[in-house]
Amino acid sequence: MEQKDPFGTTALPDIELISDDEAVRIRKVKTSTDHEPGKKFLILVVDDSADNVAMLSLDLQHEGYRVVTATDGEEAISVARATLPNLILMDISMPKLDGLGATRRIREEDELRDVPVIAVTAFGTEGFQRAAYDVGVSGYLTKPIDFVRMHQLVAGLLAPKGSGRLIRP
């Protein structure tokens, strides 16, 4: 699969990419707007399908969110560490590291432990849902995506503490 720029979806002025011969490192740069009220939330969209990434990213941007992307579980962890998103939409079935494994590893990271993760998958069985909640997802969406439900779920999980709630199907 072709390597893509995880920041290609949205310009992130507070992110600096540092490239050398072997890898690209990412450094978050503090800006004066980092703690301003009303600053847009950052959402990490993770899916191995370019069409799904584009569809979800464009919809979320239309709703006013900033978006970064990843195409597999390993990349999702790297991008999440670098950008510290407010929420993650995580496909379950992906190459290298699936969404459940990536979510489990994200929950082990101190800085990412409390970031809500929404499982996005074609698997709607109770067993898959249980497995997803067992690794720490905060919500579960099945494909094809119901965008009204997704918007409600995202808004509820990003609401100030105490006003949001865990939403199950």
Phi, psi and omega in degrees: 000140182292134178289134180236162180279114182295346180257011183288342183283317183224138174288128179242098185294343181262017178239133177243125177267129179243116185250139169228186185297330187264326188202170173250124176256152184237135180230128176281131181251124179295138175235168181292344182265005185302330183239018178287139176298145177083002177299138183297143176285149177255127181241131175266121177257123183238118178197143180277353177265119179300324179296316179295318178300313181297314182298311180293317182298313181296320178297314181294321177296321177299328178279357176100007179271152169272147186226136166237160187226161174211154184248359174202172184297319179298314179296323179301317180296316180298313181293321179297317177300319185284325188253343183049066183293160176279338183200152179233130169260115191242115171296149181269315184264104181215160177286170179067292179219123182286173184296327178291316178296319179295318179296318178302315180290325176297321180294342178275349182271124181306314184286343185248352188309320185262006179287123179296136177240127176254121176286133178235115189205158174278349182271109183254010183288157180299324179297317178294319179298316180299316179298320180294314179294328179296328178272354172112020175289155181258347180197167186217123177238138176256150177272145358293146186290132169271103188293329176296313178297318179300315180298319178296316181295313179299312181298319179295321181284336179266357179295155178306149181310136178095336180259340178271165178212158177289126184245119177253156180297000000 
